[in-house]
Amino acid sequence: MVASRAAGPAVAPVPCSGCSKLIDPLRAGQVAIFDQRFHYFCNARCRHAFLGEAPPAPGDGRPAGLAALGAPFAGAPPRGLPSGAPSGAGGHHASTPRAEPARASADEGAARVADLDAPIVDAFPPVSLDERLPDLPVLDDDRALLEPIGNTILSEEPQRYDAVEARDIGALLLVLAIIAGTLAVALTLAGDAKLVIGARIVLATVSAGMLLGRAATTARDATDPHPAPMLAPVLGGLVAAVWALFGQDRALAAEAASLAGVIATASAISAWLIESARHRVFAERAWIGSVLSTPARRPPGAWAQGQAPADRAPQRGGDGGPVEGAGDELYELRPGEGVQVDAGEIVPVDLVVTGGDVEVLPWIGATTPTRRRDGDPVVAGATVVRGRLVGACTFSGGDRAVARVLLDARRRADALAPIAQASRALTERWAIGAAAIGALSAFVAGRAPVEIAMTAAAVLAALSTAITASIASVHVARGILLGLRRGIVYKSADAWDRAGRTSVAVFCARGTLLLGEPELAELEATGQKLKPSDVLALAAGAERTEEHPVATAIVRAARARGLRPDGVRNPNFHPGLGVTAVTSSGEELCVGNRALMLEQRISIAAAESRVAELEALGRTVVLVAVGARLVGIIGLQDGLRPGARAAIQHLLDAQIEPVLMSGDARETCEAIGRSLDIDHIRPEILPADRGTEVRRLIDAGTSVAVLGHAGVDDAALGAADVSVALGAAGSAPADFSTVLASDDVRDAALSLALAHRTRLEARVGLALSVAPALVGAAVIAAFVLPPAYAPIASLLGGVMAVVHARALDAKS
């Protein structure tokens, strides 16, 4: 009866190192390591035979190696004395009292020797040479239970992506096409006999057939050009070669056969090179796709009883009842539906947290956990580290932030970026026009019809290559993936392109370059009527219901000093300026900046010098006036965010001009600008007026990006050519060009610098591929060199473009 479960590990038999008999390594009598290698033995005799040692003689308790050298063992008598002689010189110590312990020790040694001399009994009976080893497990066994003996068992699989080797028929056909085309060119050395020329044409035809077979059997990627322009020069070269073969000019026929072989070989090598260049990109995209394929799970009891669709039924146990604590697993969620993610699980959709205070790795590949609370967005692919996350889905499926530009074939940035579309248009359309121009030049020069066809095929082959069509897409995809490694998500291909053309980057200072958590640094009373503590109490009373960082800092400072905020009445808030109210004693109260004081016609001339001094130190000055008279000055100091200087340096390296826009006074903004190497300052801009200020910059002829927070800087973000929203990845629908999964200003600046650099690299790669091809096409159109030199020049350019791309891959 065949067993229905696994019979145990099955490994290949290995020879015994002593007798060369095949044995099962898992059931060997003895195993040893010599010279850093495992050796398997049937029993102890085979091991002694392998070491060249004689088996230990009966009564000898030493190991075989020591016995051969004559080494003593513990408890043996000294050399030169018989085994029964006492150890003393004359034997007189045998009668002393110390002889009893010595005799007991000798008895124990003899017992140990007897145990060591006992024969070794094999754990398994001996196996004859002709006996078969155990059969392999039956086919019904789960092969996943069988592990090769050389495999390392990991307690936890590290997060990585491995490039999967292509095993499709297309790769084999490419190799065969290269071999056949190379042989067709190599046979040039055999002379120009008609039979040799015919053989070369046959080999070129075989190579073309392999390329046709690959085009028919290999799935076309979104970044690949249409196969017709790629195959047209190959077939055109073959037609010209056959045409010339039946003519009278044997030299022309040999040249046409060489051209057909060169075109086929160059086309196959070009296809192989571009596959190698984008191999890593495809592997990382596939890895991200596998991470995002995690099914979603609804919170328990989310569906009303009896209302769950059939494909979304809750999990049930063996008794038919629902599994306690288990949600409903499904692969598609609609926006607004609830989702639950436990610790150690991957977030399957973009969502906004509705319950739970959790720690997450905020994007795919992130290593530093961050906290997420109610209302915070989380992007798909994040991993919950601690706690249970409950949220509301904002985007699912192909609409998720990461999937939209990377996995969705209709919206992939590397396929729809303008430079990628231009490169495909060059090979699919413009190359045909260039071939027509080449044919026209040959016709005007009075060339034979065969030579005209050869010229057209050579020019078309030089420009219609897989490298020219796809190399820009490789650079775009690499830039998108580099951004995803930092939690940077571009909305679309057009958003990525606009980010790469940005020339001015505007920072909404509070919360981006500054911490947004100012602290009280100066507190002064300008008159004798009130003390500094009274000034702070009045300001705290006026600001206690406001959520602005300045108001929060004033209230926090009053609480830290144990002050009770004044019971002001009728507060009237002026966004970006301050607040007016009535004190508990019935006097008019005004708390705000210089512009509010001027608006309320309150003189600040007595404190002008002190205000200017504080602003020169980079402090935000809040003035307090009671009864239309200035009574106090509050100075707040906001620190620079970690990475603020690095963010500015990212932009300067990309030749993007940083601009500081703030509602603070000019002196304050200039002090902050000096500390960050920012020369362009836009001070005293109210939040409501920042959109107008951004449009003024755009009207000056610059491409403007704004870096800020959603909800706080919406006016400026909405007016910009490129809006970069920090910490907004996964949030509800908004028209932001770039969203970040982190709140790091360095990543915000990097999103622009990376798009700039990637766009430049794509243009360089395309130029490296096209420039030699254009030179070669012009040379053969002028009949300086034979037509075969054009595809050769194009192939050299393609090699340079691929080497350039691989070098950039190695750096990243």
Solvent accessible surface area in square Angstrom, and as a share of the most:
residue,aa,sasa,rsa
1,M,244,1.09
2,V,101,0.58
3,A,60,0.46
4,S,99,0.64
5,R,192,0.70
6,A,23,0.18
7,A,80,0.62
8,G,25,0.24
9,P,82,0.51
10,A,34,0.26
11,V,34,0.20
12,A,76,0.59
13,P,55,0.34
14,V,40,0.23
15,P,80,0.50
16,C,2,0.01
17,S,38,0.25
18,G,28,0.27
19,C,66,0.39
20,S,84,0.54
21,K,40,0.17
22,L,106,0.53
23,I,18,0.09
24,D,22,0.12
25,P,11,0.07
26,L,83,0.41
27,R,113,0.41
28,A,23,0.18
29,G,44,0.42
30,Q,46,0.20
31,V,71,0.41
32,A,12,0.09
33,I,105,0.53
34,F,53,0.22
35,D,144,0.74
36,Q,180,0.80
37,R,160,0.59
38,F,120,0.50
39,H,19,0.08
40,Y,37,0.14
41,F,0,0.00
42,C,25,0.15
43,N,41,0.21
44,A,7,0.06
45,R,169,0.62
46,C,18,0.11
47,R,79,0.29
48,H,31,0.14
49,A,67,0.52
50,F,81,0.34
51,L,70,0.35
52,G,70,0.67
53,E,45,0.20
54,A,72,0.56
55,P,73,0.46
56,P,61,0.38
57,A,61,0.47
58,P,134,0.84
59,G,53,0.51
60,D,25,0.13
61,G,5,0.05
62,R,49,0.18
63,P,85,0.54
64,A,7,0.06
65,G,26,0.25
66,L,79,0.39
67,A,28,0.22
68,A,78,0.61
69,L,144,0.72
70,G,30,0.29
71,A,25,0.20
72,P,91,0.57
73,F,65,0.27
74,A,80,0.62
75,G,63,0.61
76,A,32,0.25
77,P,59,0.37
78,P,74,0.46
79,R,183,0.67
80,G,80,0.76
81,L,71,0.36
82,P,89,0.56
83,S,102,0.66
84,G,76,0.73
85,A,29,0.23
86,P,62,0.39
87,S,92,0.59
88,G,20,0.19
89,A,114,0.88
90,G,66,0.63
91,G,21,0.20
92,H,117,0.52
93,H,101,0.45
94,A,52,0.41
95,S,106,0.68
96,T,48,0.28
97,P,123,0.77
98,R,204,0.75
99,A,15,0.12
100,E,112,0.50
101,P,88,0.55
102,A,62,0.48
103,R,122,0.44
104,A,54,0.42
105,S,67,0.43
106,A,56,0.43
107,D,90,0.47
108,E,109,0.49
109,G,6,0.06
110,A,63,0.49
111,A,57,0.44
112,R,126,0.46
113,V,24,0.14
114,A,65,0.50
115,D,107,0.55
116,L,122,0.61
117,D,45,0.23
118,A,56,0.43
119,P,118,0.74
120,I,114,0.58
121,V,130,0.74
122,D,57,0.29
123,A,90,0.70
124,F,117,0.49
125,P,106,0.67
126,P,124,0.78
127,V,69,0.40
128,S,65,0.42
129,L,148,0.73
130,D,127,0.66
131,E,98,0.44
132,R,196,0.72
133,L,64,0.32
134,P,90,0.57
135,D,112,0.58
136,L,124,0.62
137,P,15,0.10
138,V,51,0.30
139,L,178,0.89
140,D,119,0.62
141,D,10,0.05
142,D,79,0.41
143,R,140,0.51
144,A,90,0.70
145,L,119,0.59
146,L,25,0.12
147,E,73,0.33
148,P,80,0.50
149,I,102,0.52
150,G,68,0.66
151,N,83,0.43
152,T,110,0.64
153,I,140,0.71
154,L,99,0.49
155,S,126,0.81
156,E,141,0.63
157,E,109,0.49
158,P,71,0.45
159,Q,115,0.51
160,R,113,0.41
161,Y,54,0.21
162,D,86,0.44
163,A,48,0.37
164,V,121,0.69
165,E,116,0.52
166,A,69,0.53
167,R,222,0.81
168,D,73,0.38
169,I,86,0.44
170,G,2,0.02
171,A,42,0.33
172,L,95,0.47
173,L,23,0.11
174,L,6,0.03
175,V,71,0.41
176,L,75,0.37
177,A,0,0.00
178,I,40,0.20
179,I,88,0.45
180,A,7,0.05
181,G,0,0.00
182,T,66,0.38
183,L,88,0.44
184,A,0,0.00
185,V,52,0.30
186,A,50,0.39
187,L,59,0.29
188,T,64,0.37
189,L,169,0.84
190,A,59,0.46
191,G,34,0.33
192,D,72,0.37
193,A,47,0.37
194,K,110,0.47
195,L,152,0.76
196,V,29,0.17
197,I,1,0.00
198,G,18,0.18
199,A,41,0.32
200,R,1,0.00
201,I,11,0.05
202,V,92,0.53
203,L,41,0.21
204,A,0,0.00
205,T,69,0.40
206,V,66,0.38
207,S,0,0.00
208,A,2,0.02
209,G,30,0.29
210,M,46,0.20
211,L,14,0.07
212,L,77,0.38
213,G,23,0.22
214,R,45,0.16
215,A,41,0.32
216,A,88,0.68
217,T,80,0.46
218,T,43,0.25
219,A,95,0.74
220,R,136,0.49
221,D,31,0.16
222,A,39,0.30
223,T,4,0.02
224,D,26,0.14
225,P,10,0.07
226,H,89,0.40
227,P,45,0.29
228,A,55,0.43
229,P,16,0.10
230,M,30,0.14
231,L,25,0.12
232,A,43,0.34
233,P,1,0.01
234,V,3,0.01
235,L,76,0.38
236,G,28,0.27
237,G,0,0.00
238,L,19,0.09
239,V,98,0.56
240,A,0,0.00
241,A,0,0.00
242,V,62,0.36
243,W,123,0.43
244,A,4,0.03
245,L,31,0.16
246,F,156,0.65
247,G,40,0.39
248,Q,179,0.80
249,D,78,0.40
250,R,124,0.45
251,A,67,0.52
252,L,27,0.13
253,A,3,0.03
254,A,16,0.13
255,E,61,0.27
256,A,0,0.00
257,A,0,0.00
258,S,22,0.14
259,L,1,0.01
260,A,1,0.01
261,G,0,0.00
262,V,15,0.09
263,I,0,0.00
264,A,1,0.00
265,T,16,0.09
266,A,12,0.09
267,S,27,0.17
268,A,0,0.00
269,I,42,0.21
270,S,3,0.02
271,A,10,0.08
272,W,130,0.46
273,L,21,0.10
274,I,4,0.02
275,E,55,0.25
276,S,31,0.20
277,A,1,0.01
278,R,11,0.04
279,H,64,0.29
280,R,107,0.39
281,V,5,0.03
282,F,65,0.27
283,A,10,0.08
284,E,6,0.03
285,R,23,0.08
286,A,66,0.51
287,W,49,0.17
288,I,5,0.03
289,G,23,0.23
290,S,68,0.44
291,V,17,0.10
292,L,4,0.02
293,S,64,0.41
294,T,44,0.26
295,P,43,0.27
296,A,2,0.02
297,R,29,0.11
298,R,19,0.07
299,P,27,0.17
300,P,67,0.42
301,G,75,0.72
302,A,43,0.33
303,W,54,0.19
304,A,49,0.38
305,Q,176,0.78
306,G,79,0.76
307,Q,128,0.57
308,A,33,0.25
309,P,55,0.35
310,A,104,0.81
311,D,117,0.61
312,R,25,0.09
313,A,58,0.45
314,P,48,0.30
315,Q,65,0.29
316,R,133,0.48
317,G,33,0.32
318,G,95,0.91
319,D,134,0.69
320,G,41,0.40
321,G,25,0.24
322,P,94,0.59
323,V,65,0.37
324,E,172,0.77
325,G,46,0.44
326,A,25,0.20
327,G,1,0.01
328,D,7,0.04
329,E,94,0.42
330,L,13,0.06
331,Y,159,0.60
332,E,96,0.43
333,L,4,0.02
334,R,133,0.49
335,P,94,0.59
336,G,59,0.57
337,E,24,0.11
338,G,21,0.20
339,V,0,0.00
340,Q,5,0.02
341,V,2,0.01
342,D,33,0.17
343,A,58,0.45
344,G,61,0.59
345,E,61,0.27
346,I,47,0.24
347,V,0,0.00
348,P,6,0.04
349,V,6,0.03
350,D,0,0.00
351,L,0,0.00
352,V,33,0.19
353,V,2,0.01
354,T,79,0.46
355,G,22,0.21
356,G,39,0.37
357,D,62,0.32
358,V,1,0.00
359,E,47,0.21
360,V,0,0.00
361,L,41,0.21
362,P,5,0.03
363,W,30,0.11
364,I,18,0.09
365,G,36,0.35
366,A,8,0.06
367,T,122,0.71
368,T,93,0.54
369,P,61,0.38
370,T,51,0.29
371,R,115,0.42
372,R,36,0.13
373,R,120,0.44
374,D,94,0.49
375,G,51,0.49
376,D,46,0.24
377,P,25,0.15
378,V,4,0.02
379,V,4,0.02
380,A,1,0.00
381,G,2,0.02
382,A,0,0.00
383,T,31,0.18
384,V,0,0.00
385,V,67,0.39
386,R,119,0.43
387,G,32,0.31
388,R,123,0.45
389,L,0,0.00
390,V,45,0.26
391,G,1,0.01
392,A,31,0.24
393,C,3,0.02
394,T,17,0.10
395,F,49,0.21
396,S,15,0.10
397,G,17,0.16
398,G,35,0.34
399,D,63,0.33
400,R,31,0.11
401,A,4,0.03
402,V,9,0.05
403,A,3,0.02
404,R,39,0.14
405,V,3,0.02
406,L,3,0.01
407,L,58,0.29
408,D,19,0.10
409,A,64,0.50
410,R,188,0.69
411,R,76,0.28
412,R,16,0.06
413,A,0,0.00
414,D,5,0.03
415,A,4,0.03
416,L,71,0.35
417,A,0,0.00
418,P,59,0.37
419,I,23,0.11
420,A,0,0.00
421,Q,85,0.38
422,A,56,0.43
423,S,0,0.00
424,R,31,0.11
425,A,12,0.09
426,L,37,0.18
427,T,0,0.00
428,E,39,0.17
429,R,154,0.56
430,W,174,0.61
431,A,0,0.00
432,I,98,0.50
433,G,35,0.33
434,A,28,0.21
435,A,9,0.07
436,A,60,0.46
437,I,122,0.62
438,G,2,0.02
439,A,22,0.17
440,L,108,0.54
441,S,37,0.24
442,A,0,0.00
443,F,137,0.57
444,V,117,0.67
445,A,60,0.46
446,G,66,0.64
447,R,95,0.35
448,A,42,0.33
449,P,84,0.53
450,V,16,0.09
451,E,45,0.20
452,I,34,0.17
453,A,34,0.27
454,M,1,0.01
455,T,3,0.02
456,A,26,0.20
457,A,8,0.06
458,A,0,0.00
459,V,3,0.02
460,L,23,0.11
461,A,8,0.06
462,A,0,0.00
463,L,3,0.02
464,S,5,0.03
465,T,19,0.11
466,A,20,0.16
467,I,2,0.01
468,T,1,0.01
469,A,0,0.00
470,S,2,0.01
471,I,0,0.00
472,A,0,0.00
473,S,3,0.02
474,V,6,0.04
475,H,0,0.00
476,V,0,0.00
477,A,3,0.02
478,R,14,0.05
479,G,0,0.00
480,I,4,0.02
481,L,4,0.02
482,L,23,0.11
483,G,0,0.00
484,L,14,0.07
485,R,78,0.29
486,R,99,0.36
487,G,1,0.01
488,I,1,0.00
489,V,3,0.02
490,Y,2,0.01
491,K,76,0.32
492,S,42,0.27
493,A,6,0.05
494,D,74,0.38
495,A,0,0.00
496,W,1,0.00
497,D,10,0.05
498,R,65,0.24
499,A,0,0.00
500,G,3,0.03
501,R,102,0.37
502,T,1,0.01
503,S,45,0.29
504,V,6,0.04
505,A,0,0.00
506,V,0,0.00
507,F,0,0.00
508,C,1,0.01
509,A,2,0.01
510,R,51,0.19
511,G,16,0.16
512,T,0,0.00
513,L,0,0.00
514,L,4,0.02
515,L,80,0.40
516,G,14,0.14
517,E,116,0.52
518,P,1,0.01
519,E,98,0.44
520,L,28,0.14
521,A,44,0.34
522,E,43,0.19
523,L,40,0.20
524,E,50,0.22
525,A,32,0.25
526,T,58,0.34
527,G,37,0.35
528,Q,188,0.84
529,K,141,0.60
530,L,42,0.21
531,K,131,0.56
532,P,59,0.37
533,S,39,0.25
534,D,50,0.26
535,V,0,0.00
536,L,0,0.00
537,A,17,0.13
538,L,18,0.09
539,A,0,0.00
540,A,0,0.00
541,G,2,0.02
542,A,2,0.01
543,E,12,0.05
544,R,118,0.43
545,T,96,0.56
546,E,60,0.27
547,E,159,0.71
548,H,80,0.36
549,P,41,0.26
550,V,21,0.12
551,A,2,0.01
552,T,62,0.36
553,A,2,0.02
554,I,0,0.00
555,V,15,0.08
556,R,90,0.33
557,A,8,0.06
558,A,0,0.00
559,R,179,0.65
560,A,84,0.65
561,R,126,0.46
562,G,67,0.64
563,L,45,0.23
564,R,216,0.79
565,P,32,0.20
566,D,30,0.16
567,G,37,0.36
568,V,17,0.10
569,R,117,0.43
570,N,112,0.58
571,P,58,0.37
572,N,83,0.43
573,F,73,0.31
574,H,36,0.16
575,P,106,0.67
576,G,32,0.31
577,L,30,0.15
578,G,17,0.17
579,V,0,0.00
580,T,24,0.14
581,A,9,0.07
582,V,38,0.22
583,T,4,0.03
584,S,64,0.41
585,S,88,0.57
586,G,45,0.43
587,E,65,0.29
588,E,125,0.56
589,L,3,0.02
590,C,7,0.04
591,V,0,0.00
592,G,5,0.05
593,N,38,0.19
594,R,62,0.23
595,A,52,0.41
596,L,0,0.00
597,M,0,0.00
598,L,113,0.56
599,E,100,0.45
600,Q,73,0.32
601,R,222,0.81
602,I,10,0.05
603,S,85,0.55
604,I,11,0.05
605,A,81,0.63
606,A,108,0.84
607,A,6,0.05
608,E,66,0.30
609,S,90,0.58
610,R,65,0.24
611,V,1,0.01
612,A,40,0.31
613,E,92,0.41
614,L,1,0.00
615,E,7,0.03
616,A,52,0.41
617,L,103,0.51
618,G,9,0.09
619,R,49,0.18
620,T,20,0.12
621,V,13,0.07
622,V,8,0.05
623,L,1,0.00
624,V,0,0.00
625,A,0,0.00
626,V,11,0.06
627,G,41,0.39
628,A,65,0.51
629,R,175,0.64
630,L,20,0.10
631,V,11,0.06
632,G,0,0.00
633,I,1,0.01
634,I,0,0.00
635,G,0,0.00
636,L,0,0.00
637,Q,65,0.29
638,D,12,0.06
639,G,32,0.30
640,L,51,0.25
641,R,38,0.14
642,P,99,0.62
643,G,19,0.18
644,A,2,0.01
645,R,149,0.54
646,A,43,0.33
647,A,0,0.00
648,I,3,0.01
649,Q,90,0.40
650,H,62,0.28
651,L,0,0.00
652,L,72,0.36
653,D,102,0.53
654,A,19,0.15
655,Q,163,0.72
656,I,2,0.01
657,E,80,0.36
658,P,6,0.04
659,V,0,0.00
660,L,0,0.00
661,M,0,0.00
662,S,7,0.05
663,G,24,0.23
664,D,16,0.08
665,A,18,0.14
666,R,120,0.44
667,E,70,0.31
668,T,2,0.01
669,C,0,0.00
670,E,62,0.28
671,A,16,0.12
672,I,15,0.08
673,G,1,0.01
674,R,157,0.57
675,S,46,0.30
676,L,4,0.02
677,D,100,0.52
678,I,7,0.03
679,D,141,0.73
680,H,45,0.20
681,I,24,0.12
682,R,58,0.21
683,P,16,0.10
684,E,106,0.47
685,I,25,0.13
686,L,49,0.24
687,P,54,0.34
688,A,86,0.67
689,D,71,0.37
690,R,33,0.12
691,G,4,0.04
692,T,59,0.35
693,E,12,0.06
694,V,0,0.00
695,R,122,0.45
696,R,147,0.54
697,L,11,0.06
698,I,47,0.24
699,D,122,0.63
700,A,81,0.63
701,G,69,0.66
702,T,49,0.28
703,S,26,0.17
704,V,0,0.00
705,A,0,0.00
706,V,0,0.00
707,L,0,0.00
708,G,0,0.00
709,H,38,0.17
710,A,47,0.36
711,G,61,0.58
712,V,115,0.66
713,D,7,0.04
714,D,73,0.38
715,A,51,0.39
716,A,1,0.01
717,L,3,0.02
718,G,68,0.65
719,A,15,0.12
720,A,18,0.14
721,D,48,0.25
722,V,0,0.00
723,S,5,0.03
724,V,0,0.00
725,A,0,0.00
726,L,5,0.03
727,G,26,0.25
728,A,5,0.04
729,A,3,0.02
730,G,5,0.05
731,S,31,0.20
732,A,58,0.45
733,P,104,0.66
734,A,55,0.42
735,D,118,0.61
736,F,25,0.10
737,S,8,0.05
738,T,1,0.00
739,V,20,0.11
740,L,0,0.00
741,A,5,0.04
742,S,16,0.11
743,D,68,0.35
744,D,27,0.14
745,V,1,0.01
746,R,96,0.35
747,D,2,0.01
748,A,0,0.00
749,A,0,0.00
750,L,38,0.19
751,S,0,0.00
752,L,0,0.00
753,A,13,0.10
754,L,6,0.03
755,A,0,0.00
756,H,43,0.19
757,R,120,0.44
758,T,1,0.01
759,R,53,0.19
760,L,106,0.53
761,E,21,0.09
762,A,0,0.00
763,R,124,0.45
764,V,60,0.34
765,G,0,0.00
766,L,29,0.14
767,A,56,0.44
768,L,54,0.27
769,S,1,0.01
770,V,18,0.10
771,A,51,0.39
772,P,26,0.17
773,A,1,0.00
774,L,90,0.45
775,V,95,0.55
776,G,6,0.06
777,A,11,0.09
778,A,64,0.50
779,V,39,0.23
780,I,2,0.01
781,A,25,0.19
782,A,65,0.51
783,F,61,0.26
784,V,104,0.60
785,L,78,0.39
786,P,58,0.37
787,P,18,0.11
788,A,14,0.11
789,Y,104,0.40
790,A,0,0.00
791,P,2,0.01
792,I,70,0.35
793,A,24,0.19
794,S,5,0.03
795,L,37,0.19
796,L,110,0.55
797,G,0,0.00
798,G,2,0.02
799,V,57,0.33
800,M,92,0.41
801,A,0,0.00
802,V,6,0.04
803,V,92,0.53
804,H,43,0.19
805,A,3,0.03
806,R,120,0.44
807,A,50,0.39
808,L,25,0.13
809,D,17,0.09
810,A,89,0.69
811,K,170,0.72
812,S,50,0.32
